[in-house]
Amino acid sequence: MTGTIDRTIIVERTTAAERMTTGERAPAPPARLSFTPAGSPPGLLDGAWWPRSRDLSRELPALVAALDARWARITRVTVNPAHWPVVPRKVPVAGHTVHVGWFAAEQDPHKMILLSSAGGRWDLLVVPPETGPAAAARLMAAAAAPGGLLTASALMADEDTTRGVRESLRREDDWENDGGAVPAAGGRA
């Protein structure tokens, strides 16, 4: 299944100082998401999610709140526990409970599956929270590509390869710009 989410700007009406004095907890920032365009050919992934931490109890409410309005109420989520230190069984979200399951060997460690009350299923690449903005943008675009045939782990491996090549080229450029090899006798390096 595919879905789209409008990117909207949310204006916060309270200041941090006001929250500190009233004891009000800061609202969770909006979820960082990308989706395949509506009506596009199906692929292995329906998009990507870039959480800010590895704390599912803290991250799921913003994700589910963003998806409930578009895809019907999200009732279940499954993850691979390889990248989540704690996998809660239930997470309260905006007046309902999301049940969280985990599958170690059966589920790609970089994928999250979301199930809705209307019977929909969406598979999202989970971009690691420590990923830099440029790499996250590439991963999110690749996961949202219509008809994508790469798994979540394959996308992550491709990004690791890209990062390795970029780092190697950067080191080579540094070497060349810092003078490169010392010239041998006769003027040749």
N, C-alpha and C positions, 0 to 999 in steps of 0.2 A: 504494500500500500504506500501511497505517497501522500504528503501533505505539505501545505505551505503555511508559513507564519509571517505576518506583516511585521516589519521591524518598526517599532514605535519607540518614541522617547518618553520616558517616565520622569516627570518633574517631582522631586521630593519637596514636600511642603514644610518639613521640620528640619531644624539644623542639628548637628551633632551635639552642640551644647544643650539644646532643649531636650534631647533624648537622655543625656547624662543626668539632668536635673529631675526629669520625670521618671527615670528608670525604664523608659521605653526601649525595647531592643531595636537595633537598627534593622530595617527591612532587608531581606536578602536581595542582592542585585539580580537583575533579570538574567535568565539562562542564555548562554551563548550557543546558538543552534544554527544549523543549515539543513535544508531539505531538498530532495529532488523536486523539480517543478511538477505541479499537478498535471496529470494526463501524459506524463512522459513514460517511455518504456520502463518496465520494472528491471531492477538490478538486484544485486545481493545486499545492498544497503539502501536505506531510505534517507540517509543523511548522517549528520554528526552532532555530537554534543561535546562541549569543552568545559568541564566543570572547573571550579576554582580550587577545589581541594579533593582529597580522597575520603571525605566524610559523607557517606551516603545519607545519613540522617539529616545533615545540613544541606546537602546539594539537591536531593530529590524534590523537596517542596517547590523550588523555583522552576525546575524542569517540568514537573507535572502540572503546575499552575499554567505554564505557557502552552502546554499541549491539551489540557482538558477542554478549553474553549474551541479548539480546532478539530480534535479527533474524537470527541466524546470522552467521558470520564476514564482516565487511566486507572485501572484497578490492580494490575500486576506488573512487576518488573523482574527480569532475571539478569543476573550478572555472573561472570566468572570471578571467584574470590581472589584470583592471583594479584590483582591490583587494588583491591579494597581491603584494608586492614580489618575492618569490622563490617559484616553484612547483617543489618538488622532484619528481623523477620517482618516487621510492620513499621510503616512510617506514616504519621498523621499528616494529611495535606488538605488544607482548605475545607474542612468539614467532612472529609471521608478518610479512609485508611487505604494505603497502597501496600499490598502484600509483596514482599521481596523474596525471591528465591535465588538459589545459586546452583550452578552446574560447573564442576571443575573440568572434567575431561570432555564433556559434551558441548561446551559453548566456547567460542572464540574468546580469548582473554581480553580482547580490545573491543568487544561488542556488548551492547545492552539491548535486550528485547523488551518492548513495551506492549502490553495488551490492554485493550479498552473494553468497557462494558458493552459496547456495540459490536464486539467481535473482531475489531481491527487488530492488526499486528504490525509493528514497525521495528526494524532493526537499525540501530544507530551505532556508528563508530564512536567510541569514547576516546577523545583526544586527551592524553595525560595532562593533568593540571600544570605540570612544570614545563610544558612545551612552550617555546617562544612564540610570539605573535605571528611571525612570518611562516613558520612551519605549521602552526595551527591553521592559518588561513589556507595553505596549500592542502592540508589534510581534509579540512572541512569542504573545500571545493571538490576535491576528488571523491569524497564520500557522497556528495550530492549530485554527481554527474549522472545524467539519465542513462539507464542500461548498464551501469557499472558492473564489471565482472570480477573485481578484486574483493577478496575478503577483508575484514578489518585488519587482521594481522598482516596480510600482504601489503596493504596501504602503509602500515607502520614500518614494515621492512623496507619498502620503497623509499620512505622518508629518511630512514636511517642511512640507506645507501646514498641518497642525495646529500645528506648532511656530511657524510664521509668524503664524497667527491668535492663538495664545496670547501671543506676544511683542507683537503689536500691541495686544491688550487690556491687557496689563500696562503698556505705555507710556501708553495712554490713562488707565488708573487712576492711574498715577503723576502724570500731568498734572493730573487732576481733584483728587487728594489734595494736590497741592502748590499749589493755588490756582487752577489753570486759567487762563483768559484774564484779562487785566487789564481791569477794568470801564472802559467808555468814559464820556465825560461824560454825565451823566444817569442813571448807575447801571446801565447795561446793558453786557454784554460784547459 
